Amino acid sequence: MTDPTNPTPAGEPAGQPQPAPEPPMAPWNPQPDATLPLSAAAQPQVTVPLGAPTSPKRSNARAWAVGGLALVIALCCGGAVIGAVASDDADPAATASSPATSSPTSPPPTTAAPTSAAPTTAAPSTAAPEPTTPPPAPKPKVIKGRGDDVVRIAELTDLAVVKFTCKCSSNTVLRSDGDGLLVNEIGSYSGKRWINLEDGSLTTQFEVEASGSWTLTIGTVDQLATKALAGKAAGKGDDVLLLGGDAAAAKITHKRGDSNFAVHAYSLETGEGGLLVNEIGGYSGVRPLQAPALVQITADGNWTINPA
């Protein structure tokens, strides 16, 4: 069979047997240095001379095997050297020319400084707080009627004063379910009485007996009591007084009266007191009365109270 790469020389008979080629040597596969890997992209283009030029007339398997072995040795040794050099960054140009191993260049991330609005601190209010005052007491309750009647009211838990007037010609009566009989007169009447002074005397309704028109007014002591802040007072008929001063006794008189005359007084500082006078008709005398005091007078004539 004719080797197209080695034509038969002229003068030799065709079909003359050629010397048998030497059996090829087993390829040598040295192990590369495991600690120095060689990147495929970084392999150098090494041209290894294969010795004498190959004769174009016949195949040289030994030369191919020896050349191949030399190429493998050169690649391994050259790769180890290049890998060691690359690991020391001695050849930055080689590293830059390898697109497979070069890290992509990206601009460093820009971290903007967090912007936070400066806390706004409201200036403390310098206005003085408005003084808190208790709500004003409701105005006195006024109830009007004619003839006999029953007047129901909300339960009064505090001391109060009632003023009752009646243009009547016969018996006139005002009674409380908490304090009992308040007024018992013949004919017209105008006067003041306290209610809810004693413990358990809580008024919820009034009973009125009258032959004419009447008016019932209910309010606090401050609203309805007669003020006598100087410690002396004078009047006629039933009344409730806020007696001022600092006297420890008082001279009390009653004139031009022929029915019951009574005086009750309670100190506003100690709460002590009680019945001071209980007479029929006229009266004049000095009684212990510690002012300031709340005083109730029952009379049908003229009366006076003065410090003694």
Number of C-alpha atoms within 10 A of each C-alpha: 7 9 10 9 11 12 11 17 9 7 6 8 9 11 9 9 8 8 6 6 11 9 8 13 12 8 11 11 10 10 7 15 13 8 9 15 14 21 13 11 12 18 14 11 7 10 8 13 10 16 10 7 8 12 10 10 13 15 14 14 14 14 16 16 17 16 16 16 19 15 17 17 16 15 19 19 14 16 22 19 14 22 20 16 14 17 13 10 12 12 12 11 9 14 18 12 12 14 11 13 13 11 10 8 6 6 6 6 6 6 6 6 6 6 6 6 6 6 6 6 6 6 6 6 7 6 6 6 7 6 6 6 6 6 6 6 10 9 10 14 11 12 12 12 16 16 14 17 13 13 15 11 12 8 10 15 14 14 15 20 24 22 20 22 17 23 17 20 13 14 14 24 19 20 18 20 13 19 17 14 13 17 21 13 13 13 15 17 21 16 18 24 20 23 21 18 15 10 7 10 18 19 22 15 17 20 17 22 21 24 18 17 14 23 15 18 16 21 20 17 19 12 15 22 24 18 18 17 15 14 19 18 19 13 15 19 17 23 22 25 22 23 27 20 15 14 16 13 16 20 16 22 17 25 17 14 18 14 14 14 24 18 19 18 26 20 17 16 10 10 12 12 17 13 12 16 19 13 14 14 16 18 17 14 11 16 15 15 25 25 24 23 27 23 24 21 22 24 27 20 19 16 24 16 21 17 22 13
